[in-house]
Amino acid sequence: MTYPQNPHIRDICSKIKDYARKTPFLVPYHQRVFDNISVPIYGLHLYDSVMIYVRAITEVLKLGGDIYDGNLVMSHIFNRSYHSIQGFDVYIDSNGDAEGNYTVITLQNDGTSGGSLAKMSMQPVGFFAYDKHSLIPEFRYIKSDRPIQWLNGRPPLAEPLCGFHGELCPRKKLDWRYLLTGPLCALVVVVAMALLIKHYRYEQTLAGLLWKVDMKDVTVINLGEYNNPSNKNIFQICRQSILVVGEPNKRSFTNIALFRGNIVAMKKIHKKSVDITRSIRKELKLMREVRHENIINFIGASTDHGSVVIFTTYCARGSLEDVLANEDLHLDHIFISSLVSDILKGMIYLHDSEIISHGQLRSSNCLIDSRWVCQISDFGLHELKAGQEEPNKSELELKRALCMAPELLRDAYRPARGSQKGDVYSFGILLYETIGRKGPWGDTAYSKEEIIEFVKCPELLQHGVFRPALTHTHLDIPDYIRKCLCQCWDEDPEVRPDIRLVRMHLKELQAGLKPNIFDNMLSIMEKYAYNLEGLVQERTNLLYEEKKKTDMLLYQMLPRPVAELLKRGDPVEAECFDCVTILFSDIVGFTELCTTSTPFEVVEMLNDWYTCCDSIISNYDVYKVETIGDAYMVVSGLPLQNGNRHAGEIASLALHLLETVGNLKIRHKPAETVQLRIGVHSGPCAAGVVGQKMPRYCLFGDTVNTASRMESTGDTMKIHISEATYQLLQLIGSYVCIERGLTSIKGKGDMRTYWLTNRHQSELTPDLISTMDTLDSYCSSGRESREHSQYTQYCNPAQNGYRLGSCKCDTKCLYSRRSDDNVTNSHGTSEFPKISEPTQVNCNQLCICRLNSSQVFNNRSPRSAPSITFRL
């Protein structure tokens, strides 16, 4: 827009301010405000508007027209120009719109700079003037002697030569070189950036010292402290070597330690110090990246305290050399083929990796872990090991040279890593040693030095190269193995097959292996256990004891029938039960008690309460399902059904709990006792094992929810039972119940419930049943007796009994003799052997028997039955 050009604009603005103070405006005057305020542009526009209107009125009056005729007045305003008080002309078009005024401002010399850009400024040079006869405004210079200084001396073209879209020029063909240059440059930049990032990350990994082991985290196990009781557990885990059954130091083949809770093997590099250069860091990084089931895992290294120690995973059974030297271990075809297969797979992995080759492959570098998997060790880290002073170095050099290829023996500057063809030769020696079990060269009259010299210089022998004997008198092996050994031992390394081809040649050796590695492992372990049964008898006994503890713990977590199914690996299918009785108990005021107790005190209180409950429920035919906080859930009637007796078992248990809880004191609050609220309900439900890790035996169904509602709607120190449980207790008899009336149960509506208060001991009837494994047949009556027989038996109609004249069953009779606690089985016999000593029988686990010349003492019967002692 055009800026005001009137040089007297400031005087005009001052007059406007003066008029604002006068009538009729009477704007309050404040000098500071009036001095700093500027007149808005609208004031100038108002001035122009009044002047345009006055001019038009004047012209109308001169012509004798009517000033009240709006059209006439407007005709003297439209299509005319007027000079604005701002100093420029404004044109009003036929629509009454004032056309905009635009001033052209360019970079102009200030008149003295002589064309220097440093002394040029933006100055107005012209403006556009409108004419009613022209649609396009006319450009006029403000000063004719100050024209626009165009770039290149002329104004730009109104339109490019080829048009705005290139339509005025012929299209040029695109050069493919220009098309490829951009993407190629971008690709080169991306690749370069990727390489730089990869290199940066690689350098960060090298500098990260992930391989470094702090000796503060390592606990060295001293073999001389085997008899220390505090170290017994560690030695039992880590010393599983199969060499000799004797002193511990004869069974361990390497130094061992504990690192972060894991047993590791230690190998000391006999160097006083080492400078960790970049190449050594690359070796250590590469060793950490090597991961294969037949390659020993490199854990790390320590360079502290003036020594260098390498840590690897511990293989409990020692090296292959130790296994072959153990005459007590019989290695059959499966053993040998499995070990050879593991070595081949490990060597193939090494040859395909950045390690490239082993260089020192022999039986002492093939370690056997506790699962009889062979793992290759002692490879790599050549620069770290260079220059070490090994003890018995001469003996070690002889052992290495016995398995070394002849071309490497002749090379005085042989590489530390050896060669892949040299590894093939060493594998042939190793295979010969594994099959023959008589050392790398079998039975030979030559010394180690002579063997090495003959291999190194074959011209010393008249018959050519010197290799281990392969005649049938020395080694009875199949022809394909003999042929493979000859190829591996070829004098020319280029003729030898690579390690993959060796595996193909020995494919027949692996014919006995199963496809599943676990099946192979199991087969090897079974053979090993069979061959070393006498040596591992002590450990087997220890394992049996631990298994008993594990089974006992498992039986406490799951019902015995369910646990047996899980142990056998059989699927545990969910089962529906027509009628069971479920008990829920809850500690009243547990939340308030927790707020006034510490967490340890709460744990201690719950442990006392649960221990008390567990000792009580062992006297009943019930199963504890779970405990959640202070809630205790017990069920009877599953997984082994017991007829209608489940209601009586739960009722007796509930009464027993109320009777006991009154004497249970809270340790940290001796003045207070535990207050219970118990709910009982009977009905159908489904039960099954949920989950694979930490499986749980869970109950499902409306019966569980209703039993929980019985507990939540009950009262303190009372047993709240449903009508279904009440009806079952009436069938059993001897239980005293008081009707509570209709109770509102969430989700069930109004239910008639009862309070269980007591039981009459005098009315109880012995309910002695057998909880043995059930078969298809069962006793025809609830109680079978035989006149003048040697025993009297009781059994439930829903359970199996013993085979009697009038009771056709197939369940075996079990009884425990107090004298030696041995279990004797009697299959389908009508008479028992006479026993002179007393016999103890638990009636809720076994059938009750009465024997001639014997007595039955201390019967543990269900709580629904009285204690009974049988005497003849």
C-alpha positions in Angstrom: 0.0 0.0 0.0 1.0 3.6 -0.6 2.3 5.4 2.5 1.1 9.0 3.2 3.1 11.3 1.1 1.8 14.7 2.3 4.7 16.6 3.9 2.2 18.4 6.1 0.7 15.2 7.5 2.2 15.9 11.0 0.5 19.3 11.1 -2.8 17.8 10.1 -2.5 15.1 12.9 -1.8 17.9 15.4 -4.9 19.8 14.3 -7.0 16.6 14.7 -5.7 16.3 18.3 -6.6 19.9 19.0 -10.1 19.5 17.6 -10.5 16.3 19.8 -10.2 18.5 22.9 -12.9 20.9 21.7 -16.7 20.6 21.5 -18.4 18.3 20.7 -15.7 15.7 21.3 -14.3 17.0 24.6 -11.6 14.3 24.9 -9.8 14.6 28.2 -6.4 16.1 27.7 -3.3 14.6 29.1 -0.2 16.0 27.6 1.9 12.8 28.0 -0.9 10.7 26.4 -1.5 13.2 23.6 2.2 13.5 22.8 2.7 9.7 22.5 -0.5 8.8 20.8 -0.8 8.7 17.0 -3.8 9.6 15.0 -5.3 6.4 13.5 -5.5 6.1 9.8 -9.3 6.1 10.1 -9.2 9.8 11.0 -7.6 10.6 7.7 -10.1 8.4 5.9 -12.9 10.3 7.7 -11.4 13.6 6.5 -11.3 12.3 2.9 -14.9 11.1 3.2 -16.2 14.4 4.3 -14.3 16.3 1.7 -15.6 13.9 -1.1 -19.1 14.4 0.1 -18.8 18.2 0.4 -17.3 18.4 -3.1 -20.2 16.4 -4.5 -22.8 18.6 -2.8 -21.1 21.7 -4.0 -21.2 20.5 -7.6 -24.9 19.6 -7.3 -25.7 23.0 -5.9 -23.8 24.7 -8.7 -25.9 22.7 -11.2 -29.1 23.6 -9.4 -29.8 20.0 -8.4 -31.4 18.5 -5.4 -28.9 17.7 -2.7 -31.3 15.2 -1.2 -31.2 13.1 -4.4 -28.8 10.4 -3.4 -28.3 9.1 -6.9 -27.4 12.5 -8.1 -25.0 13.1 -5.3 -23.4 9.6 -5.9 -23.0 10.3 -9.6 -20.7 13.2 -8.7 -18.6 10.8 -6.6 -18.3 7.6 -8.7 -15.7 7.3 -11.5 -13.7 10.2 -10.2 -10.4 10.8 -8.5 -9.7 12.9 -5.5 -6.6 14.1 -3.8 -6.3 12.5 -0.4 -5.1 14.4 2.6 -2.4 11.7 2.7 -0.8 13.3 -0.4 -1.8 11.0 -3.2 -4.7 10.6 -5.7 -7.4 8.0 -5.1 -9.8 6.7 -7.8 -13.4 5.7 -7.0 -14.8 3.2 -9.5 -18.4 2.9 -10.7 -19.2 0.6 -7.8 -18.1 3.2 -5.3 -14.9 1.3 -4.3 -11.7 3.1 -3.8 -9.0 1.4 -5.8 -5.9 0.6 -3.9 -2.8 2.8 -4.2 0.5 0.9 -4.4 3.9 2.5 -4.2 6.9 0.7 -5.8 9.9 0.6 -3.4 13.3 -0.5 -4.8 16.9 -0.7 -3.7 18.3 2.7 -4.7 21.5 4.5 -4.2 21.3 7.3 -1.7 22.9 9.5 -4.3 26.5 9.5 -2.8 27.5 5.8 -2.6 28.4 5.5 -6.2 26.7 2.2 -6.6 28.0 0.5 -3.5 25.6 -2.1 -2.1 26.7 -1.2 1.4 25.2 2.3 1.0 22.0 1.5 -0.8 18.5 1.5 0.8 14.9 0.8 0.0 13.3 3.9 -1.4 9.9 4.7 -3.1 10.4 5.4 -6.8 6.8 5.5 -8.2 3.2 4.7 -7.8 0.2 3.4 -9.8 -2.5 6.0 -10.9 -5.9 4.9 -12.0 -7.9 6.3 -15.0 -11.5 5.8 -15.7 -10.7 5.2 -19.3 -8.2 2.4 -18.6 -8.5 -0.9 -16.7 -4.8 -1.1 -16.0 -3.4 1.6 -13.7 -0.6 3.8 -15.0 2.8 3.8 -13.4 4.2 7.1 -12.6 7.6 8.0 -11.2 7.7 10.2 -8.1 10.8 11.8 -9.5 11.5 11.5 -13.1 15.2 11.8 -12.5 15.2 8.7 -10.2 14.2 5.7 -12.3 14.2 2.1 -11.1 17.7 0.6 -11.2 16.9 -2.8 -12.8 19.1 -5.8 -12.6 21.1 -6.2 -15.8 19.8 -2.8 -16.8 16.3 -3.8 -17.9 13.0 -5.0 -16.4 12.3 -8.7 -16.2 10.2 -10.4 -18.9 6.5 -10.5 -18.4 6.6 -14.2 -19.4 9.5 -16.6 -19.6 10.8 -17.5 -23.1 9.5 -21.0 -22.8 6.4 -20.1 -21.0 5.5 -20.7 -17.4 5.1 -24.4 -18.0 7.7 -24.8 -20.8 5.0 -25.2 -23.4 6.6 -22.6 -25.8 9.9 -24.6 -26.2 10.4 -28.1 -27.6 11.0 -30.8 -25.0 14.5 -32.0 -24.5 15.2 -35.7 -24.1 16.2 -36.7 -20.6 19.8 -37.9 -20.3 19.9 -41.3 -18.4 23.2 -40.4 -16.9 21.5 -37.5 -15.0 18.7 -39.8 -13.9 21.2 -42.4 -12.4 23.5 -39.9 -10.9 21.1 -38.8 -8.1 20.0 -42.2 -6.9 23.6 -43.5 -7.1 24.9 -40.6 -5.0 22.1 -41.2 -2.5 22.9 -44.9 -2.4 26.6 -44.2 -1.8 25.7 -41.8 1.0 23.4 -44.3 2.7 25.9 -47.2 2.4 28.7 -44.9 3.7 26.5 -43.9 6.7 25.6 -47.5 7.4 29.2 -48.5 7.3 30.1 -45.7 9.6 27.4 -46.6 12.1 28.4 -50.2 12.0 32.0 -49.3 12.6 31.0 -47.0 15.4 28.9 -49.7 17.1 31.7 -52.2 16.6 34.2 -49.9 18.2 31.8 -49.3 21.1 31.4 -53.0 21.6 35.2 -53.5 21.6 35.6 -50.7 24.2 32.7 -52.0 26.3 34.7 -54.8 27.9 31.7 -57.2 28.0 34.2 -60.0 28.3 35.8 -58.7 31.4 35.3 -60.7 34.6 35.8 -59.1 38.0 37.6 -61.5 40.3 35.5 -60.1 43.2 32.5 -61.9 41.7 34.4 -65.2 41.5 34.6 -67.7 44.4 37.3 -70.3 43.8 36.4 -73.8 45.0 39.3 -75.3 47.0 39.5 -79.0 46.4 41.1 -79.6 49.8 37.9 -78.4 51.6 35.8 -81.3 50.4 35.2 -82.6 53.9 33.9 -79.2 55.0 30.1 -79.6 55.5 29.4 -76.1 54.3 30.9 -77.0 50.9 29.2 -80.4 50.5 26.4 -79.1 48.3 28.8 -77.4 45.9 30.9 -80.5 45.5 27.9 -82.7 44.9 26.9 -80.5 42.0 30.2 -79.8 40.3 32.2 -83.0 40.9 30.5 -85.5 38.7 33.6 -86.7 37.0 33.5 -90.4 36.0 37.1 -91.2 36.5 37.4 -92.8 39.9 35.1 -93.3 42.9 37.3 -92.1 45.6 39.0 -89.0 46.8 37.5 -85.7 45.4 40.8 -84.5 44.1 41.0 -87.5 41.8 37.7 -86.8 40.3 38.1 -83.2 39.3 40.0 -82.5 36.1 40.2 -78.7 36.2 40.0 -75.7 38.5 36.4 -74.7 39.2 34.8 -71.7 40.7 31.4 -70.0 41.3 30.6 -67.0 39.2 27.3 -65.3 39.7 25.8 -68.5 41.0 27.0 -70.7 38.2 29.8 -73.3 38.2 32.6 -72.3 35.8 35.9 -73.8 34.7 39.1 -71.7 35.1 42.1 -71.9 32.9 45.1 -69.8 33.8 47.2 -68.2 31.1 50.8 -68.3 32.4 51.7 -64.7 31.7 52.5 -62.1 34.3 50.6 -59.4 32.5 49.1 -58.7 29.1 48.5 -55.6 27.2 44.9 -55.6 26.0 45.4 -54.4 22.4 42.7 -53.9 19.8 43.4 -57.2 18.2 43.1 -59.0 21.5 39.8 -57.3 22.1 38.6 -58.5 18.8 39.5 -62.0 19.7 37.7 -61.8 23.0 34.6 -60.3 21.3 34.7 -63.1 18.7 34.9 -65.7 21.5 31.8 -64.3 23.2 29.8 -64.4 20.0 30.6 -68.1 19.4 27.5 -70.0 20.4 26.8 -73.6 19.6 25.6 -76.6 21.5 28.9 -78.5 20.6 31.2 -75.6 21.3 32.2 -74.6 24.8 30.7 -71.3 26.0 33.3 -68.6 26.6 32.2 -66.6 29.7 34.9 -64.1 30.0 38.5 -63.4 31.1 40.1 -61.6 34.0 43.4 -59.7 33.8 43.4 -58.4 37.3 46.0 -58.9 40.1 48.9 -59.7 37.7 47.3 -62.8 36.2 45.2 -63.8 33.2 42.4 -66.3 33.7 39.9 -67.6 31.2 36.4 -68.7 32.3 34.3 -71.2 30.4 31.3 -73.4 31.2 32.0 -76.4 33.4 31.7 -79.8 31.9 31.1 -82.2 34.8 32.2 -85.5 33.1 35.6 -84.3 32.1 37.3 -84.6 28.7 36.9 -87.3 26.1 40.4 -88.5 27.0 39.1 -89.1 30.6 36.1 -91.0 29.3 38.2 -93.2 27.0 40.6 -94.0 29.9 37.8 -95.1 32.2 37.7 -98.9 31.9 34.5 -99.1 33.9 32.6 -97.3 31.2 31.5 -99.4 28.3 31.2 -97.4 25.1 28.9 -99.1 22.6 28.0 -98.0 19.1 25.5 -95.4 20.3 28.0 -93.8 22.6 30.7 -93.5 20.0 28.4 -92.4 17.2 26.9 -89.7 19.4 30.3 -88.4 20.5 31.7 -88.4 16.9 28.5 -86.6 15.6 28.9 -83.9 18.3 32.6 -83.3 17.4 31.8 -83.1 13.6 29.0 -80.6 14.2 31.2 -78.5 16.4 34.1 -78.5 13.9 31.8 -77.6 11.0 30.6 -74.6 13.0 34.1 -73.5 13.8 35.2 -73.8 10.1 32.2 -71.8 9.0 32.8 -69.1 11.6 35.4 -66.3 11.9 37.5 -68.7 14.0 38.3 -70.5 10.7 40.1 -73.5 12.3 41.0 -75.1 15.6 44.6 -76.0 15.4 44.8 -78.2 18.5 42.1 -80.7 18.1 42.6 -83.7 20.3 40.7 -85.8 22.9 41.7 -83.7 25.9 40.1 -80.6 24.2 36.7 -82.4 23.7 34.8 -82.0 26.9 31.7 -84.0 28.0 29.0 -82.2 30.0 26.5 -83.8 32.4 24.1 -84.6 29.5 26.8 -86.5 27.6 27.1 -83.8 25.0 30.6 -83.3 23.6 31.8 -79.7 23.4 35.0 -78.6 21.7 37.3 -76.3 23.7 40.7 -74.6 23.7 40.4 -72.8 20.4 40.9 -69.1 19.5 42.6 -66.4 21.7 45.9 -67.1 20.0 47.3 -63.6 20.5 46.3 -63.6 24.1 48.0 -67.0 24.7 51.1 -66.1 22.8 54.3 -66.1 24.8 53.0 -67.9 27.8 55.3 -70.1 29.9 53.3 -73.3 30.5 54.3 -75.8 33.1 55.4 -79.1 31.6 55.6 -77.4 28.3 57.7 -80.2 26.7 55.1 -82.8 27.6 52.3 -80.7 26.3 54.1 -80.0 23.1 54.5 -83.8 22.6 50.8 -84.4 23.1 49.9 -81.7 20.6 52.4 -82.9 18.1 51.0 -86.5 18.2 47.7 -85.2 16.7 49.2 -82.5 14.4 49.3 -82.8 10.6 52.7 -83.5 9.0 52.8 -80.3 7.0 52.3 -78.3 10.2 55.0 -80.2 12.0 57.5 -79.3 9.2 56.6 -75.6 9.3 58.8 -73.8 11.8 56.5 -70.7 11.5 53.2 -72.5 11.5 50.2 -70.4 12.4 48.8 -70.8 15.9 45.3 -71.4 14.5 46.6 -74.2 12.3 44.6 -75.0 9.2 41.3 -76.6 8.2 43.0 -79.4 6.5 45.2 -79.9 9.5 42.0 -80.2 11.6 40.8 -82.9 9.3 44.0 -84.9 10.0 43.6 -84.3 13.7 40.0 -85.5 13.6 41.2 -88.7 12.0 43.6 -89.3 14.9 40.8 -88.5 17.3 38.4 -90.9 15.6 41.0 -93.6 15.8 41.5 -93.0 19.5 37.8 -92.9 20.2 37.1 -96.3 18.5 40.3 -98.1 19.7 40.4 -96.6 23.2 44.2 -97.2 23.2 45.5 -93.7 22.7 46.0 -91.6 19.6 48.4 -94.2 18.0 47.1 -97.4 19.6 49.4 -100.1 20.6 52.8 -99.2 19.2 56.4 -99.9 20.2 57.6 -96.5 19.2 57.9 -93.6 21.7 56.2 -90.3 21.2 59.3 -88.6 20.0 59.9 -91.3 17.4 56.3 -91.2 16.2 56.5 -87.4 15.7 59.8 -87.7 13.8 58.4 -90.5 11.5 55.4 -88.4 10.7 57.5 -85.3 10.1 60.0 -87.1 8.0 58.4 -90.0 6.1 61.7 -90.6 4.2 63.1 -92.2 7.4 60.8 -95.2 6.7 61.1 -97.5 3.7 57.4 -98.2 3.4 56.3 -94.5 3.0 54.2 -92.4 5.4 53.8 -93.5 9.0 50.2 -93.7 10.3 48.3 -95.6 13.1 47.8 -99.3 12.3 44.5 -100.0 10.5 44.8 -103.8 10.2 42.0 -106.1 11.6 44.4 -107.4 14.2 44.9 -103.9 15.6 41.4 -102.4 15.1 38.2 -104.1 14.0 36.3 -101.4 12.3 34.0 -101.2 9.2 35.6 -100.6 5.8 33.9 -97.2 5.4 35.5 -95.9 8.6 38.9 -97.3 7.5 38.6 -95.6 4.1 37.6 -92.3 5.8 40.6 -92.5 8.1 43.0 -93.1 5.2 41.5 -90.0 3.4 41.9 -87.9 6.5 45.6 -89.0 6.9 46.6 -88.3 3.3 50.1 -86.7 3.1 48.8 -84.1 0.6 46.5 -81.7 2.5 44.8 -80.7 -0.8 43.6 -84.3 -1.2 42.1 -84.5 2.2 38.3 -84.0 2.3 36.9 -81.0 4.2 35.0 -81.6 7.4 31.6 -81.6 5.8 32.6 -84.4 3.4 34.0 -86.3 6.4 30.6 -86.2 8.0 29.0 -87.5 4.8 31.5 -90.4 4.7 30.6 -91.3 8.3 26.9 -91.1 7.7 26.6 -94.9 8.3 28.2 -94.5 11.7 25.3 -92.3 12.7 22.7 -94.7 11.5 21.8 -95.9 15.1 21.2 -92.3 16.3 17.6 -91.2 16.6 16.5 -88.0 15.0 15.5 -86.4 18.3 18.5 -85.3 20.3 16.7 -85.8 23.5 16.0 -89.5 22.6 19.7 -90.0 21.9 20.6 -88.3 25.2 18.1 -90.5 27.0 19.4 -93.7 25.4 23.0 -92.8 26.3 22.1 -92.0 29.8 20.2 -95.3 30.2 23.2 -97.2 29.0 25.5 -95.2 31.2 23.4 -95.9 34.2 23.2 -99.6 33.4 27.0 -99.9 33.0 27.8 -97.9 36.2 25.1 -99.1 38.4 27.4 -100.2 41.1 29.4 -97.0 41.0 26.4 -94.7 41.3 24.4 -96.7 43.8 25.1 -94.2 46.5 24.1 -91.3 44.3 21.0 -93.2 43.3 20.0 -93.6 46.9 20.4 -89.9 47.4 18.4 -89.2 44.3 15.7 -91.5 45.6 15.5 -89.7 48.9 15.2 -86.3 47.1 12.6 -87.8 44.8 10.6 -88.9 47.9 10.8 -85.3 49.2 9.7 -84.0 45.8 6.8 -86.4 45.6 5.8 -85.6 49.1 5.8 -81.9 48.2 3.9 -82.6 45.0 1.3 -84.6 46.9 0.8 -81.7 49.3 0.2 -79.4 46.3 -2.0 -81.7 44.2 -4.2 -84.7 44.9 -2.3 -88.0 44.7 -4.2 -89.4 41.7 -3.7 -86.2 39.8 0.0 -86.0 40.8 0.5 -89.6 39.6 -1.0 -88.7 36.2 1.3 -85.7 35.9 4.3 -87.7 36.8 3.5 -90.2 34.2 3.0 -87.5 31.6 -0.6 -88.4 31.1 -3.1 -85.7 30.4 -5.3 -84.7 33.3 -8.8 -84.2 32.1 -11.3 -82.2 33.9 -13.9 -84.3 35.8 -17.4 -83.5 36.9 -18.6 -84.7 40.3 -22.3 -85.1 41.1 -22.0 -84.0 44.7 -19.2 -82.7 46.8 -19.1 -80.5 49.9 -17.0 -77.3 50.0 -15.9 -75.4 53.1 -14.8 -71.8 53.1 -13.3 -70.2 56.3 -12.3 -66.6 56.9 -10.6 -64.8 59.8 -12.9 -62.2 61.2 -11.4 -58.7 61.4 -8.3 -59.7 59.4 -8.1 -56.3 57.7 -8.1 -54.4 60.9 -5.6 -56.8 62.4 -3.3 -56.2 59.4 -3.4 -52.5 59.9 -2.1 -52.8 63.4 0.5 -55.4 62.7 3.7 -55.5 60.7 3.9 -57.7 57.5 6.2 -60.1 59.3 3.7 -60.5 62.1 0.9 -61.1 59.7 2.9 -63.8 57.9 3.7 -65.4 61.2 0.1 -65.4 62.3 -1.2 -66.9 59.0 1.6 -69.5 59.2 0.5 -70.6 62.7 -3.1 -70.7 61.6 -2.5 -72.6 58.4 -0.2 -75.0 60.1 -2.9 -75.7 62.7 -5.5 -76.2 59.9 -3.2 -78.5 57.9 -2.6 -80.7 61.0 -6.3 -81.0 61.5 -7.4 -81.8 58.0 -5.0 -84.7 57.9 -7.5 -86.6 60.1 -10.3 -86.3 57.5 -11.1 -87.5 54.0 -10.7 -83.9 52.6 -8.5 -82.0 50.2 -7.2 -78.5 50.8 -7.8 -76.6 47.5 -6.1 -73.3 48.2 -5.5 -70.4 50.6 -5.9 -66.8 49.6 -4.9 -64.4 52.2 -6.9 -65.4 55.3 -9.3 -67.5 53.3 -9.1 -71.3 53.6 -10.9 -73.6 51.1 -11.4 -77.3 51.7 -13.4 -79.9 49.7 -14.5 -83.5 50.3 -15.8 -86.0 47.8 -13.1 -85.5 45.2 -11.0 -86.6 43.4 -11.9 -89.9 45.0 -15.6 -90.1 45.6 -16.8 -91.2 49.0 -20.6 -91.5 48.6 -22.5 -89.1 50.8 -19.8 -89.2 53.5 -18.3 -85.9 52.2 -20.9 -83.8 54.1 -20.0 -85.5 57.4 -16.3 -85.1 56.8 -16.6 -81.4 56.1 -19.1 -80.9 59.1 -16.7 -82.7 61.5 -13.8 -80.7 60.2 -15.7 -77.5 60.7 -16.6 -78.3 64.2 -13.0 -79.4 64.9 -11.7 -76.1 63.5 -14.0 -74.1 65.8 -13.0 -76.2 68.7 -9.3 -75.6 68.0 -9.3 -72.0 67.0 -10.4 -70.9 70.5 -7.1 -72.1 71.9 -5.0 -70.5 69.1 -3.3 -67.3 70.4 -1.8 -64.6 68.3 1.9 -64.3 69.1 2.2 -60.6 68.9 -1.2 -60.1 70.6 -1.4 -62.7 73.3 -4.7 -61.3 74.6 -6.5 -61.9 71.3 -7.5 -65.2 69.7 -8.4 -66.0 66.1 -12.1 -65.6 65.3 -13.4 -67.7 62.4 -16.4 -67.5 60.1 -17.2 -70.8 58.2 -19.5 -71.5 55.3 -20.4 -74.9 53.9 -22.3 -75.9 50.8 -22.9 -79.2 48.9 -23.5 -79.7 45.2 -22.0 -80.6 41.9 -18.8 -79.1 40.6 -16.0 -79.6 38.0 -12.4 -80.0 38.9 -9.2 -80.1 36.9 -5.6 -79.0 36.7 -5.0 -75.5 35.4 -1.6 -74.4 34.0 1.6 -76.2 33.2 4.1 -74.2 35.2 3.1 -74.4 38.9 -0.1 -76.3 38.0 -3.1 -75.9 40.4 -6.0 -78.2 41.0 -9.0 -75.9 40.8 -12.7 -76.3 41.3 -15.3 -74.6 39.1 -19.1 -74.3 39.3 -21.9 -72.6 41.1 -21.3 -74.8 44.2 -18.0 -73.0 44.8 -19.6 -69.6 44.6 -22.5 -70.6 46.9 -20.1 -72.0 49.5 -18.2 -68.7 49.4 -21.5 -66.8 49.9 -22.3 -69.1 52.9 -19.1 -67.9 54.5 -19.5 -64.2 53.7 -23.1 -64.2 55.1 -22.2 -66.2 58.2 -21.5 -65.0 61.7 -18.4 -65.0 63.9 -17.5 -68.5 65.3 -20.5 -70.1 63.6 -20.8 -72.7 60.9 -23.2 -71.5 58.2 -24.5 -74.4 56.0 -26.9 -74.5 53.1 -30.0 -76.6 52.9 -28.3 -79.1 50.5 -25.7 -79.8 53.2 -28.3 -79.9 55.9 -30.2 -82.7 54.0 -27.1 -84.8 53.6 -26.2 -84.4 57.3 -29.7 -85.5 58.2 -29.1 -88.7 56.2 -25.9 -89.3 58.0 -27.3 -88.4 61.4 -25.7 -87.3 64.7 -25.3 -83.7 63.6 -27.2 -80.9 65.4 -28.4 -78.1 63.2 -30.5 -75.0 63.9 -32.6 -73.4 61.2 -31.5 -69.8 60.5 -34.3 -69.0 58.1 -34.3 -67.4 54.8 -31.0 -65.6 54.0 -30.5 -63.3 51.1 -27.6 -64.7 49.0 -26.0 -62.6 46.3 -26.8 -64.1 42.9 -29.1 -66.7 44.4 -31.9 -64.8 46.1 -33.4 -66.0 49.4 -32.1 -69.4 50.5 -33.0 -71.4 53.6 -29.8 -71.9 55.7 -28.8 -73.5 59.0 -26.3 -73.2 61.8 -24.3 -76.4 62.5 -23.8 -76.4 66.3 -22.8 -79.8 67.5 -22.7 -83.6 67.0 -23.7 -86.5 69.2 -20.8 -89.0 69.6 -23.1 -91.7 71.0 -25.1 -91.9 67.7 -22.1 -92.2 65.4 -21.8 -95.4 63.4 -18.4 -96.7 62.3 -18.0 -95.7 58.7 -14.8 -97.5 57.8 -14.2 -97.6 54.1 -11.4 -98.5 51.8 -9.9 -95.7 49.8 -7.8 -98.1 47.6 -7.7 -97.8 43.9 -11.2 -98.5 42.5 -12.0 -101.1 39.9 -15.1 -101.9 38.0 -16.4 -104.4 40.5 -17.5 -103.5 44.1 -18.8 -105.0 47.2 -22.4 -106.0 47.1 -23.1 -104.8 50.6 -21.8 -102.1 52.9 -20.3 -104.5 55.5 -19.1 -108.0 54.8 -18.3 -110.5 57.6 -17.5 -114.1 57.6 -18.2 -116.4 60.5 -15.2 -118.3 62.0 -12.9 -116.5 59.5 -9.6 -114.9 60.4 -10.8 -111.3 59.8 -13.7 -109.0 59.6 -13.9 -106.4 56.8 -15.9 -103.2 56.3 -16.3 -101.5 53.0 -18.4 -98.9 51.4 -20.8 -100.0 48.6 -19.3 -97.3 46.4 -15.7 -98.5 47.0 -13.9 -101.8 46.3 -13.4 -104.4 49.0 -11.4 -107.5 49.2 -12.1 -110.8 47.5 -14.4 -112.8 49.8 -16.8 -115.6 49.3 -19.7 -113.2 49.1 -17.8 -110.1 47.9 -16.4 -110.5 44.4 -13.8 -107.8 44.1 -10.3 -107.5 42.7 -8.8 -105.0 45.0 -5.7 -106.2 46.8 -5.5 -106.2 50.6 -2.8 -104.1 52.2 -1.8 -104.1 55.8 1.2 -102.6 57.6 3.1 -104.6 60.1 4.2 -102.6 63.1 7.4 -104.6 63.6 9.2 -103.5 60.4 6.7 -101.3 58.6 6.9 -103.4 55.5 4.0 -103.5 53.1 2.6 -107.0 52.3 0.3 -107.7 49.4 -2.3 -110.4 49.5 -4.0 -110.9 46.1 -7.4 -112.5 46.3 -6.7 -114.8 49.3 -9.4 -115.9 51.6 -7.1 -116.3 54.5 -4.3 -114.2 55.9 -1.1 -115.5 57.4 -1.2 -115.6 61.2 0.7 -112.6 62.7 1.7 -112.7 66.3 2.7 -109.1 66.7 0.1 -106.2 66.8 -0.8 -104.7 63.5 -1.7 -101.0 63.0 -4.2 -100.1 60.3 -5.3 -96.6 59.3 -9.0 -97.1 58.5 -9.3 -94.0 56.3 -6.5 -95.2 54.1 -6.9 -99.0 54.2 -9.6 -101.6 54.9 -9.9 -102.7 58.5 -8.9 -106.3 59.1 -9.2 -108.5 62.2 -6.6 -111.2 62.4 -6.3 -114.4 64.4 -3.9 -114.1 67.3 -3.4 -110.4 66.7 -4.7 -107.0 67.8 -5.5 -103.8 66.0 -4.4 -100.7 67.9 -4.7 -97.0 67.5 -7.1 -96.9 64.5 -7.3 -93.5 62.8 -10.8 -93.4 61.5 -12.7 -90.5 59.8 -13.9 -88.0 62.3 -17.5 -89.0 61.5 -16.8 -92.4 63.2 -15.6 -93.1 66.7 -12.2 -94.5 67.6 -12.4 -98.3 67.6 -10.0 -100.9 68.9 -10.5 -104.5 67.7 -9.4 -107.3 70.0 -9.9 -111.1 69.7 
